[in-house]
Amino acid sequence: MGLAIVRWWAIVFGGILLGAGLVLHAQVALAHHSREEVQGVFFLWRGIGQLTFVFQDDTTKMALWMNEIPERLLVESDRGAWVLVILGSVIAVTAAFLRPRRLEPIKQKAKRK
């Protein structure tokens, strides 16, 4: 009974780590995409967008904010996301191999000898 509870919690914990890693990976991919879009805009329009930042819509503000994030930070966040995905997958898969040993009753062992 105790092993079944440990197995269930390992699957839940592995799934949580896997999901968190996938969410972080998606957010980092969105940040990379936003940075590319902002950097592809003519520098004059980018400057006007930063000067009129208060009047911009939320999507434009988010893209301009993403352009301010250092590239090294995005690389480290992406690495952390992959670690979470791999660790969560390993925990969830190995939890499937946690099975209780089937002990034979004592009477059946005595008959075999």
Residue frames as qw, qx, qy, qz and C-alpha x, y, z in Angstrom:
[[0.000, 0.886, 0.464, 0.000, 0.00, 0.00, 0.00],
 [0.316, -0.795, 0.084, 0.512, 2.82, 2.40, 0.87],
 [0.409, -0.157, 0.584, 0.684, 4.58, 1.81, -2.42],
 [0.230, 0.626, 0.661, 0.344, 1.40, 2.57, -4.34],
 [0.118, -0.946, -0.226, 0.199, 1.15, 5.96, -2.64],
 [0.390, -0.589, 0.368, 0.604, 4.82, 6.71, -3.36],
 [0.400, 0.186, 0.701, 0.560, 4.31, 5.68, -6.97],
 [0.126, 0.821, 0.538, 0.144, 1.25, 7.91, -7.32],
 [0.221, -0.913, -0.012, 0.344, 3.05, 10.92, -5.80],
 [0.460, -0.339, 0.517, 0.637, 6.08, 10.35, -8.04],
 [0.327, 0.465, 0.668, 0.480, 3.86, 10.40, -11.12],
 [0.035, -0.933, -0.359, 0.016, 2.12, 13.58, -9.91],
 [0.371, -0.775, 0.186, 0.476, 5.41, 15.30, -9.04],
 [0.468, -0.080, 0.612, 0.632, 6.98, 14.27, -12.35],
 [0.240, 0.669, 0.614, 0.342, 3.95, 15.58, -14.23],
 [0.155, -0.949, -0.175, 0.211, 4.10, 18.89, -12.39],
 [0.417, -0.572, 0.391, 0.587, 7.80, 19.30, -13.22],
 [0.418, 0.217, 0.692, 0.547, 7.19, 18.32, -16.83],
 [0.122, 0.832, 0.515, 0.163, 4.32, 20.80, -17.16],
 [0.258, -0.894, 0.009, 0.366, 6.29, 23.61, -15.52],
 [0.464, -0.323, 0.528, 0.634, 9.19, 22.98, -17.87],
 [0.334, 0.459, 0.673, 0.473, 6.93, 23.08, -20.92],
 [0.024, -0.938, -0.345, 0.037, 5.29, 26.33, -19.76],
 [0.353, -0.761, 0.226, 0.495, 8.67, 27.95, -19.14],
 [0.471, -0.031, 0.637, 0.609, 9.91, 26.72, -22.51],
 [0.236, 0.708, 0.590, 0.308, 6.86, 28.27, -24.23],
 [0.160, -0.953, -0.137, 0.217, 7.41, 31.58, -22.44],
 [0.432, -0.531, 0.426, 0.591, 11.07, 31.68, -23.49],
 [0.413, 0.282, 0.682, 0.534, 10.07, 30.90, -27.09],
 [0.084, 0.888, 0.442, 0.100, 7.57, 33.77, -26.98],
 [0.310, -0.847, 0.109, 0.417, 10.27, 36.09, -25.63],
 [0.470, -0.196, 0.583, 0.633, 12.63, 35.10, -28.47],
 [0.298, 0.567, 0.656, 0.400, 9.88, 35.69, -31.03],
 [0.075, -0.952, -0.278, 0.107, 9.00, 39.09, -29.56],
 [0.405, -0.663, 0.292, 0.557, 12.65, 40.17, -29.54],
 [0.440, 0.080, 0.654, 0.610, 13.03, 39.19, -33.19],
 [0.174, 0.768, 0.567, 0.242, 9.91, 41.12, -34.16],
 [0.194, -0.944, -0.084, 0.255, 10.98, 44.28, -32.33],
 [0.441, -0.525, 0.440, 0.581, 14.55, 44.12, -33.65],
 [0.432, 0.294, 0.683, 0.511, 13.20, 43.67, -37.19],
 [0.111, 0.910, 0.400, -0.026, 11.35, 47.01, -37.00],
 [0.415, 0.650, -0.030, 0.636, 12.96, 50.16, -38.37],
 [0.471, -0.161, -0.491, 0.715, 14.93, 51.85, -35.56],
 [0.107, -0.196, 0.011, -0.975, 12.99, 55.11, -35.91],
 [0.638, -0.372, -0.404, -0.540, 9.64, 53.37, -35.37],
 [0.704, -0.253, -0.585, 0.312, 11.13, 51.53, -32.42],
 [0.271, 0.010, -0.320, 0.908, 12.26, 54.83, -30.90],
 [0.372, -0.283, -0.157, -0.870, 8.83, 56.38, -31.42],
 [0.731, -0.337, -0.553, -0.214, 7.27, 53.32, -29.79],
 [0.589, -0.207, -0.531, 0.573, 9.52, 53.71, -26.75],
 [0.041, 0.113, -0.143, 0.982, 8.78, 57.43, -26.48],
 [0.569, -0.188, -0.124, -0.791, 5.03, 56.82, -26.64],
 [0.256, 0.055, -0.953, 0.151, 5.22, 53.69, -24.49],
 [0.237, 0.179, 0.638, -0.710, 2.37, 54.78, -22.20],
 [0.571, 0.364, 0.014, -0.735, -0.05, 55.06, -25.12],
 [0.340, 0.269, -0.839, -0.330, 0.80, 51.69, -26.69],
 [0.864, -0.200, -0.176, -0.428, -1.45, 48.63, -26.44],
 [0.745, -0.507, 0.421, -0.104, -0.49, 45.71, -24.19],
 [0.934, 0.227, 0.185, 0.205, 0.93, 43.58, -27.00],
 [0.470, 0.755, -0.161, 0.427, 3.30, 46.32, -28.13],
 [0.356, -0.792, 0.380, -0.318, 4.36, 47.03, -24.54],
 [0.905, -0.262, 0.336, 0.003, 5.11, 43.37, -23.98],
 [0.831, 0.441, 0.060, 0.333, 7.20, 43.18, -27.14],
 [0.190, 0.835, -0.262, 0.446, 9.16, 46.29, -26.16],
 [0.614, -0.646, 0.391, -0.227, 9.75, 44.85, -22.67],
 [0.964, 0.001, 0.235, 0.126, 10.98, 41.59, -24.15],
 [0.616, 0.681, -0.123, 0.377, 13.52, 43.52, -26.20],
 [0.163, -0.830, 0.375, -0.379, 15.06, 44.80, -22.96],
 [0.893, -0.365, 0.259, -0.051, 15.74, 41.30, -21.57],
 [0.046, -0.680, 0.690, 0.243, 19.39, 40.26, -22.02],
 [0.764, 0.294, -0.493, -0.294, 19.94, 37.36, -24.41],
 [0.265, 0.299, -0.859, 0.321, 22.03, 35.48, -21.83],
 [0.421, -0.042, 0.593, -0.685, 19.06, 35.43, -19.45],
 [0.804, 0.251, -0.070, -0.535, 16.88, 33.84, -22.12],
 [0.595, 0.372, -0.712, -0.012, 19.51, 31.19, -22.81],
 [0.017, 0.195, -0.839, 0.508, 19.72, 30.28, -19.11],
 [0.604, 0.091, 0.370, -0.700, 15.92, 30.19, -18.81],
 [0.786, 0.319, -0.366, -0.382, 15.73, 27.89, -21.81],
 [0.402, 0.313, -0.833, 0.216, 18.33, 25.60, -20.23],
 [0.259, -0.086, 0.700, -0.660, 16.34, 25.56, -16.99],
 [0.745, 0.189, 0.041, -0.638, 13.18, 24.68, -18.90],
 [0.716, 0.312, -0.605, -0.157, 14.88, 21.70, -20.53],
 [0.132, 0.240, -0.850, 0.449, 16.17, 20.52, -17.16],
 [0.509, 0.030, 0.488, -0.708, 12.63, 20.62, -15.75],
 [0.796, 0.280, -0.226, -0.487, 11.25, 18.74, -18.76],
 [0.580, 0.324, -0.745, 0.060, 13.91, 16.02, -18.58],
 [0.029, -0.185, 0.792, -0.581, 13.74, 15.66, -14.79],
 [0.624, 0.085, 0.308, -0.713, 9.94, 15.50, -14.79],
 [0.791, 0.295, -0.400, -0.358, 9.95, 12.91, -17.57],
 [0.406, 0.300, -0.830, 0.240, 12.51, 10.74, -15.80],
 [0.246, -0.090, 0.700, -0.664, 10.59, 10.83, -12.51],
 [0.722, 0.178, 0.122, -0.657, 7.25, 10.09, -14.16],
 [0.749, 0.325, -0.532, -0.223, 8.63, 7.23, -16.27],
 [0.300, 0.264, -0.849, 0.345, 10.58, 5.60, -13.45],
 [0.471, -0.103, 0.502, -0.718, 7.51, 5.76, -11.22],
 [0.833, 0.167, -0.223, -0.478, 5.88, 3.27, -13.57],
 [0.650, 0.274, -0.698, 0.122, 8.57, 0.75, -12.67],
 [0.172, -0.291, 0.688, -0.642, 7.87, 0.95, -8.93],
 [0.769, -0.166, -0.424, -0.449, 5.93, -2.25, -8.44],
 [0.601, -0.509, 0.517, -0.337, 5.59, -4.24, -5.25],
 [0.186, 0.294, -0.932, -0.102, 7.21, -7.67, -5.19],
 [0.825, -0.172, -0.234, -0.484, 4.76, -10.54, -5.22],
 [0.160, -0.416, 0.843, -0.302, 5.62, -12.71, -2.24],
 [0.621, -0.083, -0.720, -0.299, 4.52, -16.30, -2.47],
 [0.723, -0.544, 0.106, -0.413, 2.69, -17.67, 0.54],
 [0.242, -0.563, 0.776, -0.147, 4.84, -19.84, 2.85],
 [0.790, 0.056, 0.566, -0.229, 2.72, -22.94, 2.23],
 [0.785, 0.614, -0.011, -0.085, 3.35, -22.90, -1.52],
 [0.201, 0.760, -0.609, 0.101, 7.12, -22.58, -1.01],
 [0.503, -0.358, 0.753, -0.227, 7.10, -25.61, 1.31],
 [0.855, 0.298, 0.376, -0.196, 5.25, -27.73, -1.27],
 [0.591, 0.756, -0.276, -0.062, 7.77, -26.92, -3.99],
 [0.060, -0.649, 0.747, -0.128, 10.71, -28.26, -2.00]]
